[in-house]
Amino acid sequence: STMSLRQVKPSDIDLLLGWANDLDMRRNSFSTQLIDYNTHKVWFENKIKSADSLLFIASVGGRAVGQIRFDRDKSSAFIDYFIDSKFRGLGLGSSIIGLGIKMLLKEWQNTCKIKAIVKNSNIASQKALIKNTFKSTKSGESILFEYIVLENSTSAL
């Protein structure tokens, strides 16, 4: 069945903490430490109040399968997403990015560029971004991916 996205609600706090402390998530993250509840609570409450963050939960067939977040800096947005380990390998990463971008452009119409920074070892995320026409520029331990919002970009690529 198809994926849908909804905005994160205050009651999602535990779901997101569980995902944040998933072992693969920590391994693919740039800070590999487990996150304690109080640290998460402060982070979560700031994010859901912030005008510069968008957080969505993805569902398939009524089950929460992952989350995607965008953090804005002027006309650029940084993307961060996670698929529940029970639902990996089904191509959901590609779907959540595609749907997330649609939601992002509805909320923040003037976005020109969407960026993601991915560890070299995180092949699944690299493939999902490339499927969504992100272009990569390699840099050391990690790779920067960029997606240009054509209708908002004054200069040709």
Number of C-alpha atoms within 10 A of each C-alpha: 7 9 16 17 19 13 16 20 11 10 8 12 15 13 13 18 17 12 19 18 16 15 14 15 19 16 15 15 16 12 10 13 11 13 14 10 13 9 9 16 14 10 11 19 12 12 17 16 10 12 10 14 17 23 21 21 25 24 18 15 10 11 10 17 22 24 26 23 22 22 19 20 11 11 13 20 25 17 21 17 19 23 22 17 14 8 14 14 10 10 13 21 26 19 19 26 22 16 15 26 20 11 17 21 13 11 11 15 13 15 22 19 18 21 21 20 21 23 18 16 13 15 11 14 21 23 15 19 24 15 15 15 14 19 16 18 11 13 11 8 9 15 18 18 21 22 20 17 16 13 10 13 13 8 6 5 6
